[in-house]
């Protein structure tokens, strides 16, 4: 088992760093500071991030929170095979931190597409999201 934080520290090429933050204004959710996150602020058109497990793991345990507005859905795909691995509908800010488990055996590159209005934001903690 490896936290996304540890995997990402070993190789900065394993994720899309455009959303990466250690800023406490962005790493806190429901009075908990997650330390390091992938964070999409409200007003941003970027509703996408990518991970590269390089076929080394069996599962991705993804922690995810919607901020300000509902996330209509999240689509997690195998980028290389253009295959939908998991779709999750209707995550609201009131839902709190959600845990999404995805089978990723043999998957090299993952895309996480978030369908949400530009008024909303989302947070993926790197310290509690895991590869298994």
C-alpha positions as YAML, in Angstrom:
chain: A
units: angstrom
residues:
- id: 1
  name: UNK
  ca: [0.00, 0.00, 0.00]
- id: 2
  name: UNK
  ca: [1.31, 3.47, -0.86]
- id: 3
  name: UNK
  ca: [-0.16, 6.91, -0.28]
- id: 4
  name: UNK
  ca: [-0.41, 9.05, -3.38]
- id: 5
  name: UNK
  ca: [1.83, 11.52, -1.54]
- id: 6
  name: UNK
  ca: [4.68, 9.00, -1.24]
- id: 7
  name: UNK
  ca: [4.31, 7.83, -4.83]
- id: 8
  name: UNK
  ca: [4.23, 11.40, -6.11]
- id: 9
  name: UNK
  ca: [7.28, 12.38, -4.06]
- id: 10
  name: UNK
  ca: [9.26, 9.60, -5.72]
- id: 11
  name: UNK
  ca: [8.39, 10.80, -9.22]
- id: 12
  name: UNK
  ca: [6.79, 14.13, -10.05]
- id: 13
  name: UNK
  ca: [5.83, 12.62, -13.41]
- id: 14
  name: UNK
  ca: [3.13, 10.49, -11.77]
- id: 15
  name: UNK
  ca: [0.44, 13.19, -11.69]
- id: 16
  name: UNK
  ca: [-0.73, 16.41, -13.22]
- id: 17
  name: UNK
  ca: [0.81, 19.08, -10.97]
- id: 18
  name: UNK
  ca: [-1.37, 21.97, -12.16]
- id: 19
  name: UNK
  ca: [-3.71, 21.37, -9.21]
- id: 20
  name: UNK
  ca: [-1.05, 20.51, -6.61]
- id: 21
  name: UNK
  ca: [-1.12, 22.57, -3.40]
- id: 22
  name: UNK
  ca: [0.36, 22.69, 0.09]
- id: 23
  name: UNK
  ca: [-1.33, 26.02, 0.86]
- id: 24
  name: UNK
  ca: [-3.30, 25.63, 4.13]
- id: 25
  name: UNK
  ca: [-6.09, 27.74, 2.60]
- id: 26
  name: UNK
  ca: [-6.59, 24.88, 0.12]
- id: 27
  name: UNK
  ca: [-5.56, 21.82, 2.13]
- id: 28
  name: UNK
  ca: [-8.19, 22.18, 4.87]
- id: 29
  name: UNK
  ca: [-11.62, 20.59, 4.60]
- id: 30
  name: UNK
  ca: [-14.15, 20.22, 7.44]
- id: 31
  name: UNK
  ca: [-11.57, 21.41, 10.00]
- id: 32
  name: UNK
  ca: [-8.99, 18.79, 8.94]
- id: 33
  name: UNK
  ca: [-5.73, 19.78, 7.28]
- id: 34
  name: UNK
  ca: [-4.71, 17.17, 4.70]
- id: 35
  name: UNK
  ca: [-1.28, 18.77, 4.13]
- id: 36
  name: UNK
  ca: [-0.96, 18.11, 0.40]
- id: 37
  name: UNK
  ca: [-3.81, 18.03, -2.09]
- id: 38
  name: UNK
  ca: [-4.87, 18.25, -5.68]
- id: 39
  name: UNK
  ca: [-7.13, 21.30, -5.48]
- id: 40
  name: UNK
  ca: [-9.37, 22.92, -8.04]
- id: 41
  name: UNK
  ca: [-10.56, 26.38, -7.02]
- id: 42
  name: UNK
  ca: [-13.93, 27.88, -7.85]
- id: 43
  name: UNK
  ca: [-13.81, 29.96, -11.01]
- id: 44
  name: UNK
  ca: [-11.46, 27.49, -12.69]
- id: 45
  name: UNK
  ca: [-12.30, 25.72, -15.91]
- id: 46
  name: UNK
  ca: [-9.83, 22.91, -15.13]
- id: 47
  name: UNK
  ca: [-11.95, 19.99, -13.95]
- id: 48
  name: UNK
  ca: [-9.45, 17.27, -14.74]
- id: 49
  name: UNK
  ca: [-6.39, 15.65, -13.28]
- id: 50
  name: UNK
  ca: [-4.30, 12.62, -14.15]
- id: 51
  name: UNK
  ca: [-2.38, 9.94, -12.27]
- id: 52
  name: UNK
  ca: [0.14, 7.40, -13.56]
- id: 53
  name: UNK
  ca: [0.25, 4.22, -11.46]
- id: 54
  name: UNK
  ca: [2.24, 2.56, -14.28]
- id: 55
  name: UNK
  ca: [0.56, -0.82, -13.82]
- id: 56
  name: UNK
  ca: [2.13, -1.33, -10.37]
- id: 57
  name: UNK
  ca: [-1.06, -1.40, -8.26]
- id: 58
  name: UNK
  ca: [-4.37, -3.22, -8.01]
- id: 59
  name: UNK
  ca: [-6.61, -0.52, -6.50]
- id: 60
  name: UNK
  ca: [-6.85, 3.22, -6.17]
- id: 61
  name: UNK
  ca: [-8.54, 4.43, -3.00]
- id: 62
  name: UNK
  ca: [-9.41, 8.00, -3.95]
- id: 63
  name: UNK
  ca: [-10.58, 10.52, -1.36]
- id: 64
  name: UNK
  ca: [-12.64, 13.31, -2.91]
- id: 65
  name: UNK
  ca: [-14.66, 16.28, -1.67]
- id: 66
  name: UNK
  ca: [-16.92, 18.73, -3.51]
- id: 67
  name: UNK
  ca: [-16.63, 22.35, -2.38]
- id: 68
  name: UNK
  ca: [-19.25, 25.10, -2.85]
- id: 69
  name: UNK
  ca: [-21.39, 23.31, -5.46]
- id: 70
  name: UNK
  ca: [-22.43, 19.77, -6.32]
- id: 71
  name: UNK
  ca: [-20.30, 17.60, -8.55]
- id: 72
  name: UNK
  ca: [-22.67, 16.15, -11.11]
- id: 73
  name: UNK
  ca: [-20.31, 13.22, -11.69]
- id: 74
  name: UNK
  ca: [-16.73, 12.01, -11.69]
- id: 75
  name: UNK
  ca: [-15.48, 9.74, -14.44]
- id: 76
  name: UNK
  ca: [-12.29, 7.83, -13.76]
- id: 77
  name: UNK
  ca: [-10.82, 6.33, -16.93]
- id: 78
  name: UNK
  ca: [-7.95, 4.23, -18.17]
- id: 79
  name: UNK
  ca: [-6.43, 6.79, -20.56]
- id: 80
  name: UNK
  ca: [-4.48, 4.29, -22.62]
- id: 81
  name: UNK
  ca: [-7.50, 2.08, -23.39]
- id: 82
  name: UNK
  ca: [-10.12, 4.87, -23.23]
- id: 83
  name: UNK
  ca: [-12.06, 2.70, -20.78]
- id: 84
  name: UNK
  ca: [-14.36, 3.94, -18.03]
- id: 85
  name: UNK
  ca: [-13.18, 2.41, -14.75]
- id: 86
  name: UNK
  ca: [-15.72, 4.08, -12.45]
- id: 87
  name: UNK
  ca: [-18.38, 6.76, -12.58]
- id: 88
  name: UNK
  ca: [-19.72, 8.36, -9.41]
- id: 89
  name: UNK
  ca: [-22.77, 10.63, -9.53]
- id: 90
  name: UNK
  ca: [-23.99, 13.41, -7.26]
- id: 91
  name: UNK
  ca: [-21.34, 14.37, -4.72]
- id: 92
  name: UNK
  ca: [-22.46, 17.41, -2.75]
- id: 93
  name: UNK
  ca: [-20.50, 19.60, -0.34]
- id: 94
  name: UNK
  ca: [-22.75, 18.21, 2.41]
- id: 95
  name: UNK
  ca: [-21.58, 14.68, 1.53]
- id: 96
  name: UNK
  ca: [-18.21, 15.45, 3.11]
- id: 97
  name: UNK
  ca: [-15.08, 13.55, 2.17]
- id: 98
  name: UNK
  ca: [-15.99, 10.60, -0.06]
- id: 99
  name: UNK
  ca: [-13.94, 7.44, -0.56]
- id: 100
  name: UNK
  ca: [-14.02, 5.96, -4.05]
- id: 101
  name: UNK
  ca: [-12.43, 2.56, -4.69]
- id: 102
  name: UNK
  ca: [-11.32, 1.76, -8.24]
- id: 103
  name: UNK
  ca: [-9.82, -1.45, -9.64]
- id: 104
  name: UNK
  ca: [-6.70, -0.46, -11.61]
- id: 105
  name: UNK
  ca: [-4.94, -3.76, -12.36]
- id: 106
  name: UNK
  ca: [-2.67, -3.22, -15.38]
- id: 107
  name: UNK
  ca: [-3.60, 0.47, -15.72]
- id: 108
  name: UNK
  ca: [-0.75, 2.82, -16.58]
- id: 109
  name: UNK
  ca: [-2.48, 6.21, -16.87]
- id: 110
  name: UNK
  ca: [-5.66, 7.39, -15.18]
- id: 111
  name: UNK
  ca: [-7.74, 10.46, -15.94]
- id: 112
  name: UNK
  ca: [-10.14, 11.91, -13.40]
- id: 113
  name: UNK
  ca: [-12.77, 14.08, -15.08]
- id: 114
  name: UNK
  ca: [-15.04, 16.12, -12.81]
- id: 115
  name: UNK
  ca: [-18.32, 17.49, -14.13]
- id: 116
  name: UNK
  ca: [-19.06, 20.55, -12.00]
- id: 117
  name: UNK
  ca: [-19.99, 24.18, -12.61]
- id: 118
  name: UNK
  ca: [-17.15, 26.70, -12.57]
- id: 119
  name: UNK
  ca: [-18.63, 28.08, -9.31]
- id: 120
  name: UNK
  ca: [-17.55, 24.90, -7.54]
- id: 121
  name: UNK
  ca: [-14.24, 23.50, -6.39]
- id: 122
  name: UNK
  ca: [-12.93, 20.07, -5.44]
- id: 123
  name: UNK
  ca: [-10.22, 18.56, -3.28]
- id: 124
  name: UNK
  ca: [-8.30, 15.27, -3.52]
- id: 125
  name: UNK
  ca: [-6.09, 14.72, -0.45]
- id: 126
  name: UNK
  ca: [-2.78, 13.11, -1.37]
- id: 127
  name: UNK
  ca: [-2.10, 12.03, 2.21]
- id: 128
  name: UNK
  ca: [-5.19, 9.83, 2.52]
- id: 129
  name: UNK
  ca: [-5.70, 8.66, -1.07]
- id: 130
  name: UNK
  ca: [-3.89, 5.36, -1.62]
- id: 131
  name: UNK
  ca: [-2.68, 2.87, -4.18]
- id: 132
  name: UNK
  ca: [-2.94, -0.77, -3.10]
...
